[in-house]
Amino acid sequence: MLKVSHLERTYPAQPGGVAVQALKSVSLSVEQGDIFSLLGPSGCGKTTMLQCIAGLETPDAGRIVIGSQTVYSRDERTQVSASERGLGMVFQSYAIWPHMSVAENVAFPLLQRGRNPGREQIAQRVNDALAMVELAGYGNRSATQLSGGQQQRVALARALIHKPRLLLLDEPLSNLDAKLRDTMRTELRQLIKSIGITAVFVTHDQVEAMGISDKVALMCAGKVVQVGTSRDIYLNPHTAFAADFMGSSNLIPCVISDMGGERAIATTPFGQIRARAAAGLRSGDEAILVIRPNAPIVDARPANAQDDAAQVTGNVASVAFLGEKIEVQVRLPRGCNLVTMMNTFDAPAEGQEIRLTLPAERCIIVHRDNAAVSTAGDVKLAEVAA
Ligand SMILES: Nc1ncnc2c1ncn2[C@@H]1O[C@H](COP(=O)(O)OP(=O)(O)OP(=O)(O)O)[C@@H](O)[C@H]1O
């Protein structure tokens, strides 16, 4: 449905500033009917990407194809205008007009284009769009009489009124409070899926991306660094950045001391750990061992994993109460802290000795990159190598 190839966009330097390379040869493709998220930290290029797809920003190079239509190609000198791309957009601010009724807000794009389709047809299309977002019967209300979540649905109805082939959403939930955001995330996914439209969704919130998307493109500094389902990126990150941004992780510097078949051995400050390894790593490489907080099994040894699970012993440094779960920091040998999640009812005492089993299939060795190695204390890689 959408294919972006080698897209480049550099914002020219402002007086006294430097040029910003916002997109560096970005390629991705989105399947028909998928909700596809662009996820990454602030400034990584998500909005620039979305605006290039929308035709609101002109790339410097590359190609964008929507359906079978090339809407931008530098080589072919093609540039289809935003209004001719057949897209619907929902922005962070919703851009709902407070002085208009719900129906007038939704009808706005029909009247804007200067081809007024006639009262009856407008009313029919507004009613259809409102029904799609489950706001049938709300047309005569003032837009200000709606809750934040309902206003967001009005914005969605307005984006759908032209029956777009692709829906673009730029952080559409970020103005809602935390609890409503959770509800709306589920609701928005159900709505988009029931309409059957393909959607590209921009967010910097990994929980939001995981909850709403069929696929995620993880972006960092103008590049797409990994594409996959949320589950795939969570379970099989390629880099420390991907592990750190998608979920939370213990990132431990290590050296790969053996690589055989599906398992590798990571030499870490607290011993040798068997783990899976990301593609492209070799024996002798300096790398990062990723241990998700929910990976260790506390004070237990799985009966069927005797040879494939390392055991480490440490002391409880701190216990943080988070409701259903508690976060336990375990101080391991040579200054390493490992964060693990435990059931609230199993809370250990601070200072208590604790034994962790680390099954190999739950640990993964990934490529080093610039992600902060956050939980490994002050251990230096050189020490590990020694
Ligand atoms: N009009 C502009 N002129 C100059 N630089 C810009 C412009 N728009 C964006 N940038 C820069 O381009 C880079 C990418 O910005 P972009 O808005 O695409 O990132 P983002 O991932 O959407 O960030 P956020 O999540 O904060 O919205 C940033 O360094 C930003 O400062």
The ligand as a Gaussian input file, in Angstrom:
#p B3LYP/6-31G(d) Opt

LIG

0 1
 N       11.350000      23.030000       9.651000
 C       12.496000      22.583000      10.167000
 N       13.653000      23.274000      10.012000
 C       14.812000      22.833000      10.525000
 N       14.960000      21.680000      11.195000
 C       13.851000      20.942000      11.403000
 C       12.562000      21.351000      10.899000
 N       11.645000      20.398000      11.250000
 C       12.329000      19.467000      11.932000
 N       13.637000      19.771000      12.025000
 C       14.702000      18.957000      12.665000
 O       14.736000      17.699000      12.017000
 C       14.932000      16.662000      12.938000
 C       13.763000      15.681000      12.852000
 O       12.589000      16.343000      13.297000
 P       11.168000      15.630000      13.364000
 O       10.159000      16.642000      13.798000
 O       10.935000      14.927000      12.094000
 O       11.434000      14.568000      14.530000
 P       10.389000      13.727000      15.379000
 O       10.981000      12.374000      15.509000
 O        9.038000      13.826000      14.788000
 O       10.445000      14.483000      16.771000
 P        9.262000      14.738000      17.874000
 O        8.886000      13.385000      18.420000
 O        9.945000      15.606000      18.888000
 O        8.150000      15.431000      17.153000
 C       15.070000      17.313000      14.302000
 O       16.455000      17.470000      14.581000
 C       14.400000      18.663000      14.119000
 O       14.966000      19.640000      14.970000

